[in-house]
Amino acid sequence: MSEGWIIFGLCVVFVLGAATRLVSNRDQTPLPPPKETLRDWRKER
């Protein structure tokens, strides 16, 4: 039973470590501008 808790703890530490890296890198890199996906082709004449 204690081996299961150790494995569970390691998984939690791994997930939290990956999540904190993603959150901290998000502040440094600006997001790209949104792409124009829908356009009104009727107004392009």
C-alpha positions in Angstrom: 0.0 0.0 0.0 2.8 2.4 0.8 4.4 1.8 -2.6 1.2 2.9 -4.2 1.3 6.2 -2.3 4.9 6.7 -3.3 4.1 6.2 -7.0 1.0 8.5 -6.7 3.1 11.2 -5.0 5.7 11.0 -7.8 3.0 11.4 -10.4 1.6 14.4 -8.6 5.0 16.0 -8.3 5.7 15.4 -12.0 2.3 16.9 -13.1 2.7 20.0 -10.9 6.3 20.6 -12.1 5.1 20.5 -15.7 2.2 22.7 -15.0 4.3 25.4 -13.3 6.7 25.5 -16.2 3.9 26.0 -18.7 2.4 28.8 -16.6 5.7 30.6 -16.0 6.6 30.5 -19.7 3.3 31.9 -20.7 4.1 35.3 -19.3 7.3 35.7 -21.3 6.0 34.9 -24.8 3.2 37.0 -26.3 0.3 35.3 -28.0 0.2 35.5 -31.8 -2.6 37.6 -33.2 -5.8 35.7 -34.0 -6.3 34.6 -37.5 -9.2 35.8 -39.6 -11.2 32.6 -40.1 -14.5 33.9 -41.3 -14.9 36.5 -44.0 -17.9 37.8 -45.8 -17.2 37.0 -49.5 -20.3 39.0 -50.5 -18.7 42.3 -49.6 -15.5 41.8 -51.6 -16.8 43.1 -54.9 
